[in-house]
Amino acid sequence: MRRSSDSSQYTRLLSVLGLVTILAGLVIMLLLPEIKLIAWGIIGVGVILLALALIIDFRKVSSALIGRRGRFSAGTTLMASIFLGITLIINGISVSTYKRFDVTQLGQFTLTEQTKAVLKDLNQPVKVICFFVPAKDTYGLTLYATSLLIEYKNYTDFLSTEYVDPDENPERARKYGIYQYQTVVFECGDRYRQVIPTQIIEFDNNGNPASVEAEHAFTSAILEVTGVAQKKVLFLTGHGEQNLGGAYSSVLKGLRDDLYQVYTLDLMTQPVIPEDTAVLVIASPRTPLLDNEIEAINTYIIGGGQVFILADPGFPQIMNDLVTPWGVQLNDGTVIDRASSLASRKDMPRVTADRNFFRSRSGINIVSYFPGAISVSPPEGEETEFYPLVYTSADSWVDKNYDPNKEPAIDMDGEKQGSLSLGVVIAYPALIENKDKIIRMIIIGDSDFAANDHYSQVNNGDLFLNCVNWLAEETQLITLRRTALSFRRLPVNETQSNFIEYSSLALPPILVLLIGGVIWWYRRS
């Protein structure tokens, strides 16, 4: 009797030690996956201890199983033990071997190999701040972006996310210049980059959302803020253009603050514009461009280039050779605006937000002025389509003989009158086959508005940077070959929507009760 009691104590001790050892092995595997072999060894020791307990007290266990009560509960106990063992083994394997399966038709939750490589090489912390307001998300960007960022975090430990309501935290929103809901900000150190909804959603010709694709924008933003890759802005030089080291030094600082790499380009020494150029800026050349320079610029444009052209009164007429193929003409002469100008200077048209292209896109109250500007219009007798960027009031004209020392007066015979475009926005599909690019151009009839004396006045600097940002929006830092997700909406009325909502809450518990009732009735009968 004594020996049987001692055997039972040993059995209990070994059983407890075995279970504790197995649990310890699973915990170690979960918390320290890098030593999973040791964890598996500890689990093996636990299994051995349980086996020893079974062997030592095998007679008692077997009699319990063979007895009347044992036979009654053996099946249930065996099935529960098998289920528990399979569950423990599967969890142990899943802890050490992580694998996910994407069964969506377009691979919605599968990142491209380029993005995986970027995340694998990430060696500095990047914070992702999501300015989301789900109640004001009409396109489902909140759920889509959140799911995508979770997938990003599966490939790196250097990415963290934070969700901020811009309505409840207006100071945070102002810090990052947030003006649209569902904007995502990527921040690393003192550098940050916004990804706004229009960089994620593609709209059809009717203004309806057609597809959504955020991986390119997100990965490019990570590359930019970490300094791995940045978009390049080239300023044409060699013809008396605005000097980045002089009058345009504020422009240089603003572009660098926006994470652009800024260089000058002399087409006499480098006759080809690099393919990785995000934006080419031609800031008011004072001497004519040569034919081979015009040809190089045209080659860049028709291949899907982005060009920002600024001109002043007295511009070289060859500049029109660049812009007239796109339905635009530079008109020499100074624009006078009697109804909207800066102070008493009628030759400094003041453009308010309602006459600014970027006002309709962002909602920002942009005000700018243009000292000594020319007008930009279609060539005589032609009707072309472009977007006015900024334009004057109706009480304006072009003074071809403007004298700043005299009061301007309109020549009713030969001068343009009425509201005048000071800048235009042009977008065309690329003219070279197999080029999935958009030709983007902005032409402004003034360069001085962004010079140091005027850059920080009202929103002149913002206008210049907005132009560059809009032009560079279509350029790619990396190529991601994936299919954009199409919008698939289920059109339902209010009654159908209520049925879907309430049935999803009520049907599952009702089904469980019905199944339980059927089983109870069957066993009772």
C-alpha positions in Angstrom: 0.0 0.0 0.0 2.9 2.3 0.8 4.6 1.5 -2.4 1.4 2.2 -4.4 1.1 5.6 -2.6 4.7 6.5 -3.4 4.2 5.5 -7.1 1.2 7.8 -7.3 3.1 10.7 -5.9 5.9 10.1 -8.4 3.4 9.9 -11.2 1.8 13.2 -10.2 5.2 14.9 -9.8 6.4 13.7 -13.2 3.1 14.7 -14.8 3.2 18.2 -13.4 6.8 18.6 -14.3 6.1 17.4 -17.8 3.2 19.8 -18.4 5.2 22.7 -16.9 8.2 21.8 -19.0 6.1 21.7 -22.2 4.5 25.1 -21.4 7.9 26.6 -20.6 9.2 25.4 -24.0 6.2 27.0 -25.8 6.7 30.3 -23.9 10.4 30.4 -24.8 9.6 29.6 -28.4 7.1 32.5 -28.4 9.3 35.1 -26.7 12.7 34.0 -28.0 12.2 32.5 -31.5 16.0 32.8 -32.2 16.6 29.8 -29.8 13.8 27.7 -31.1 16.0 24.5 -31.2 16.5 24.8 -27.4 12.8 25.4 -27.0 12.0 22.2 -28.9 14.5 20.4 -26.7 12.7 21.6 -23.6 9.3 20.5 -25.0 10.9 17.1 -25.8 12.0 16.7 -22.2 8.4 17.5 -21.1 7.0 14.8 -23.4 9.5 12.3 -22.0 8.5 13.1 -18.4 4.8 12.6 -19.3 5.7 9.3 -20.9 7.6 8.2 -17.8 4.6 9.0 -15.6 2.5 6.9 -17.9 4.9 4.0 -17.7 5.4 4.1 -14.0 1.7 4.0 -13.3 0.6 2.2 -16.4 -1.3 -0.5 -14.5 -3.5 2.1 -12.7 -4.1 4.0 -15.9 -5.0 0.9 -17.9 -7.4 -0.3 -15.2 -9.0 3.1 -15.2 -9.5 2.9 -19.0 -10.7 -0.8 -18.9 -13.1 -0.3 -16.0 -16.8 0.6 -16.5 -16.3 4.3 -15.8 -13.1 4.3 -17.8 -14.8 2.8 -20.9 -17.6 5.4 -20.6 -15.2 8.4 -20.6 -12.3 7.0 -22.5 -13.6 8.1 -25.8 -14.2 11.6 -24.8 -10.9 11.8 -22.9 -9.0 10.4 -25.9 -10.6 12.8 -28.4 -10.0 15.8 -26.0 -6.4 14.7 -25.5 -5.8 14.3 -29.3 -7.4 17.7 -29.9 -5.3 19.3 -27.2 -2.1 17.7 -28.4 -2.7 18.7 -32.1 -3.4 22.2 -30.9 -0.2 22.5 -28.9 1.9 21.0 -31.8 0.3 23.4 -34.4 0.8 26.4 -32.1 4.4 25.3 -31.5 5.1 25.0 -35.2 3.3 28.3 -36.0 5.4 30.2 -33.4 8.6 29.1 -35.0 7.4 29.1 -38.6 5.4 32.2 -39.7 3.5 31.9 -43.0 0.6 33.9 -44.4 -1.5 33.1 -47.5 -3.1 35.8 -49.7 -6.1 34.4 -51.5 -7.4 37.7 -52.9 -7.8 37.8 -56.7 -5.3 40.7 -57.1 -2.9 39.8 -54.3 -4.2 42.7 -52.2 -2.1 41.7 -49.2 1.1 40.6 -51.1 3.9 43.1 -51.3 6.2 43.3 -54.3 9.7 42.0 -54.1 11.0 45.6 -54.4 9.1 46.8 -51.4 10.2 43.7 -49.4 13.8 44.5 -50.3 13.4 48.1 -49.2 11.9 47.1 -45.8 14.5 44.4 -45.3 17.3 47.0 -45.8 15.6 49.6 -43.6 18.0 50.4 -40.7 16.6 53.5 -39.2 13.2 54.1 -37.5 10.4 55.4 -39.7 7.2 56.7 -38.0 3.9 56.5 -40.0 1.3 59.1 -38.8 -2.1 58.4 -40.2 -4.5 61.4 -40.1 -7.6 59.3 -40.4 -11.2 60.2 -39.8 -13.2 57.0 -40.7 -16.5 58.9 -40.5 -15.3 61.1 -43.4 -13.7 58.4 -45.5 -16.0 57.9 -48.5 -13.6 55.6 -50.4 -12.5 53.1 -47.8 -8.9 54.4 -47.6 -8.7 54.0 -43.8 -9.1 50.2 -43.9 -7.0 49.7 -47.0 -4.1 51.8 -45.8 -4.2 50.3 -42.3 -4.1 46.7 -43.7 -1.3 47.6 -46.0 0.8 49.2 -43.2 0.3 46.1 -41.1 1.7 44.1 -44.0 4.7 46.5 -44.1 5.4 45.9 -40.4 5.6 42.2 -41.0 8.9 42.7 -42.9 10.7 45.2 -40.6 11.0 46.2 -37.0 11.9 49.8 -37.8 8.3 50.9 -38.9 5.8 52.2 -36.3 2.3 53.6 -36.8 0.3 56.2 -35.0 -3.3 57.2 -35.7 -4.3 60.8 -35.2 -7.7 62.5 -35.7 -6.9 65.9 -37.2 -10.1 67.4 -36.0 -9.2 66.5 -32.4 -5.5 67.4 -32.8 -5.4 70.5 -35.0 -1.9 71.4 -33.8 -0.5 68.1 -35.0 -2.2 68.5 -38.4 -0.8 72.1 -38.8 2.7 70.8 -37.9 2.7 68.5 -41.0 0.6 70.8 -43.2 -2.3 68.4 -43.4 -5.2 69.7 -45.5 -7.0 66.5 -46.5 -8.5 63.7 -44.4 -7.0 60.2 -44.8 -3.5 61.7 -45.4 -0.5 59.5 -44.3 2.8 61.1 -43.2 6.1 59.2 -43.2 8.6 60.7 -40.8 12.3 59.9 -40.2 14.4 62.2 -38.0 13.6 65.8 -39.2 12.4 64.7 -42.6 8.8 63.8 -43.5 6.7 63.2 -46.6 3.0 63.3 -47.1 1.0 60.8 -49.1 -2.4 62.4 -49.9 -5.5 60.5 -51.1 -5.1 61.8 -54.7 -1.8 59.9 -54.9 -3.6 56.7 -54.0 -6.9 56.9 -55.8 -7.2 57.0 -59.6 -10.4 58.6 -61.0 -12.1 57.9 -64.3 -13.1 60.6 -66.8 -16.4 61.1 -64.9 -14.6 61.9 -61.6 -15.6 58.5 -60.1 -13.0 56.4 -58.2 -11.7 53.7 -60.6 -8.8 52.1 -58.7 -6.6 52.4 -55.6 -2.9 51.6 -55.2 -0.8 52.9 -52.3 2.2 50.6 -52.3 4.3 52.7 -54.7 3.5 56.0 -52.8 4.2 54.4 -49.4 7.5 52.8 -50.5 8.7 55.9 -52.3 8.0 58.0 -49.2 10.1 55.6 -47.1 13.0 55.9 -49.5 12.7 59.7 -49.5 12.6 60.3 -45.7 15.4 57.8 -45.1 17.5 59.5 -47.7 18.0 56.4 -49.8 16.4 57.9 -52.8 15.1 61.4 -53.5 13.4 63.0 -56.5 15.7 65.2 -58.6 14.9 68.7 -59.7 17.2 70.1 -62.4 17.5 73.8 -63.2 18.6 74.7 -66.7 21.6 77.0 -66.7 23.8 78.7 -69.2 21.4 81.3 -70.5 21.2 83.9 -67.7 18.5 82.0 -65.8 17.6 82.7 -62.1 20.6 81.7 -60.0 20.1 79.1 -57.3 23.0 80.6 -55.4 21.6 84.1 -55.7 18.1 85.3 -56.2 16.7 81.8 -56.1 18.5 80.7 -52.9 15.1 80.6 -51.0 13.7 78.3 -53.7 16.8 76.0 -53.3 16.2 75.8 -49.5 12.4 75.2 -49.9 13.0 72.4 -52.4 15.6 70.7 -50.1 13.2 71.1 -47.2 10.7 69.2 -49.3 13.3 66.4 -49.7 14.2 67.1 -53.3 17.7 66.8 -54.7 18.4 70.0 -56.6 21.0 70.3 -59.4 21.8 72.6 -62.3 21.9 71.3 -65.9 24.0 72.8 -68.7 22.9 71.2 -72.0 26.0 72.4 -73.7 28.1 70.0 -71.6 25.5 67.4 -71.0 23.3 67.2 -74.1 20.8 64.6 -72.7 18.4 65.2 -69.8 18.8 62.3 -67.3 15.9 59.8 -67.2 15.6 60.1 -63.4 14.8 63.8 -63.6 11.6 64.4 -61.7 11.2 68.0 -62.8 13.1 70.2 -65.2 12.9 73.9 -64.3 13.6 76.6 -67.0 13.6 79.8 -64.9 13.6 82.8 -67.3 16.5 82.4 -69.7 17.7 85.8 -71.0 19.6 84.5 -74.0 18.3 82.2 -76.7 18.5 78.4 -76.4 20.3 76.6 -79.2 18.5 74.2 -81.5 20.2 71.1 -80.0 19.1 72.3 -76.5 15.5 72.8 -77.7 15.6 69.3 -79.2 16.9 67.7 -76.0 14.1 69.4 -74.0 11.5 68.3 -76.5 12.8 64.7 -76.4 12.5 64.7 -72.6 9.0 66.2 -72.8 7.5 63.8 -75.3 8.9 60.9 -73.4 6.7 61.8 -70.4 8.8 64.6 -68.8 7.7 67.2 -66.3 8.7 70.8 -67.1 8.3 74.0 -65.2 8.8 77.1 -67.5 9.0 80.6 -66.2 9.4 83.7 -68.4 9.6 87.5 -67.9 9.0 90.5 -70.2 11.7 90.6 -72.9 12.1 86.8 -73.1 13.9 85.2 -76.1 11.3 84.6 -78.7 12.7 81.1 -79.2 11.0 80.2 -76.0 7.7 80.1 -77.9 9.2 77.2 -80.0 9.1 75.2 -76.7 5.6 76.0 -75.7 3.6 76.5 -78.9 3.5 72.8 -79.8 1.5 72.4 -76.6 -1.1 75.0 -77.5 0.4 77.9 -75.5 1.9 81.2 -76.5 4.0 83.6 -74.4 2.8 87.2 -75.0 5.5 89.9 -74.6 4.5 93.0 -72.7 3.7 93.7 -69.0 0.4 92.7 -67.5 -1.5 95.6 -65.8 -4.3 94.8 -63.3 -6.2 97.9 -62.1 -8.7 96.0 -59.9 -6.4 93.5 -58.1 -2.8 94.5 -57.7 -0.2 94.9 -54.9 -0.6 98.3 -53.2 -0.2 101.0 -55.8 1.8 98.9 -58.3 -0.6 98.1 -61.1 2.1 96.0 -62.7 2.0 93.5 -59.8 -1.2 91.6 -60.3 -2.5 90.1 -57.1 -4.2 86.7 -57.5 -6.6 85.5 -54.8 -7.5 81.9 -53.9 -10.6 81.8 -56.2 -8.3 82.4 -59.2 -5.7 79.8 -58.3 -5.6 76.2 -59.7 -4.4 74.7 -56.4 -7.2 76.2 -54.5 -9.7 73.8 -56.1 -7.4 70.8 -55.4 -6.5 71.5 -51.8 -8.8 74.0 -50.2 -5.8 76.1 -49.1 -6.3 79.9 -49.1 -3.4 80.7 -51.5 -2.7 84.3 -52.3 0.2 85.4 -54.6 1.4 88.3 -56.6 3.5 88.6 -59.7 5.8 91.6 -60.2 6.3 92.4 -63.9 4.5 89.5 -65.5 3.6 88.5 -69.0 0.4 86.7 -70.1 0.2 83.1 -71.3 -2.6 82.3 -73.8 -3.4 80.0 -76.8 -1.8 81.1 -80.1 -3.9 83.5 -82.2 -6.9 81.8 -83.9 -6.5 78.5 -82.1 -8.6 76.8 -79.4 -6.7 74.6 -77.1 -7.5 72.9 -73.8 -5.4 73.7 -70.7 -6.1 74.6 -67.1 -5.5 78.2 -66.0 -3.1 78.1 -63.1 -3.5 81.8 -62.0 -5.3 84.6 -63.8 -6.0 88.3 -63.3 -9.2 90.2 -62.7 -11.4 91.3 -65.7 -9.9 94.9 -65.5 -6.5 93.9 -66.9 -4.5 94.3 -70.1 -1.1 93.8 -71.6 0.9 97.0 -71.9 3.6 96.5 -74.6 5.2 99.9 -73.8 5.1 99.9 -70.0 7.0 102.6 -68.3 7.2 102.2 -64.5 7.6 106.0 -64.1 4.3 106.7 -65.8 0.7 105.9 -65.0 -0.3 102.9 -67.2 -3.0 103.5 -69.8 -4.6 101.0 -72.1 -4.2 101.1 -75.8 -7.7 100.2 -77.0 -6.5 99.2 -80.5 -3.7 96.7 -80.1 -3.5 95.4 -76.5 -5.1 92.3 -75.0 -7.8 93.1 -72.5 -9.9 91.3 -69.9 -9.0 88.5 -67.5 -5.5 87.2 -68.5 -3.8 83.9 -67.7 -0.5 84.4 -65.9 0.1 80.7 -65.8 -1.3 77.5 -67.2 -1.2 73.7 -66.4 -0.9 71.2 -69.1 -1.2 67.4 -69.0 -1.0 65.0 -71.9 -0.4 61.2 -72.4 3.3 60.6 -73.3 3.8 60.6 -77.1 6.3 57.6 -77.2 4.9 54.1 -77.4 5.3 51.8 -74.4 5.7 54.8 -72.1 3.2 54.6 -69.2 3.8 58.2 -68.3 2.0 61.6 -68.3 3.5 64.7 -69.8 3.1 67.5 -67.3 3.9 71.2 -67.8 3.4 74.4 -65.9 4.1 77.7 -67.6 4.1 80.9 -65.6 4.7 84.4 -67.1 6.9 85.5 -64.2 10.0 84.3 -62.4 10.5 87.1 -60.0 7.5 86.1 -57.8 9.7 83.3 -56.4 12.9 85.4 -56.0 14.3 86.0 -52.5 12.5 89.4 -52.2 9.1 87.9 -52.8 9.4 84.2 -52.0 8.3 84.6 -48.3 5.6 87.1 -49.1 2.0 85.9 -48.9 2.0 82.5 -50.5 4.5 83.0 -53.3 6.9 80.4 -52.1 4.0 77.9 -51.5 2.9 78.4 -55.1 6.3 77.6 -56.5 6.6 74.5 -54.3 3.1 73.4 -55.1 3.9 73.6 -58.8 7.0 71.4 -58.4 5.1 68.9 -56.2 2.3 68.6 -58.7 4.7 68.1 -61.6 6.7 65.5 -59.6 3.6 63.6 -58.5 3.7 61.2 -61.4 7.5 60.4 -61.2 8.6 57.1 -59.7 11.5 56.4 -57.4 11.1 52.7 -57.9 9.1 50.6 -60.3 6.4 48.4 -58.8 4.8 46.0 -61.2 1.5 45.2 -59.6 -2.2 45.6 -60.5 -4.1 48.4 -58.9 -7.1 47.4 -56.9 -10.4 48.3 -58.6 -13.3 49.8 -56.6 -16.0 47.2 -56.2 -19.1 48.5 -54.6 -22.3 46.6 -53.6 -25.2 49.0 -54.3 -27.8 48.5 -51.7 -30.7 50.5 -50.5 -31.4 51.4 -46.8 -33.7 48.3 -46.2 -31.1 46.0 -47.6 -28.3 47.6 -45.6 -30.3 47.2 -42.4 -31.0 43.5 -43.2 -27.2 42.9 -43.7 -26.3 44.7 -40.5 -28.9 43.0 -38.2 -28.7 39.6 -39.8 -25.0 39.5 -39.3 -25.5 40.1 -35.6 -28.5 37.8 -35.0 -28.1 34.8 -37.4 -24.9 33.3 -35.9 -26.2 32.9 -32.3 -29.6 31.7 -33.7 -27.9 29.0 -35.8 -25.9 27.9 -32.8 -29.0 27.6 -30.6 -30.9 25.7 -33.4 -28.0 23.2 -33.8 -27.7 22.7 -30.0 -31.5 22.1 -29.8 -31.4 19.5 -32.5 -28.5 17.7 -30.9 -30.3 17.8 -27.5 -33.5 16.5 -28.9 -31.7 13.7 -30.7 -29.8 12.6 -27.6 -32.9 12.8 -25.5 -34.9 10.6 -27.8 
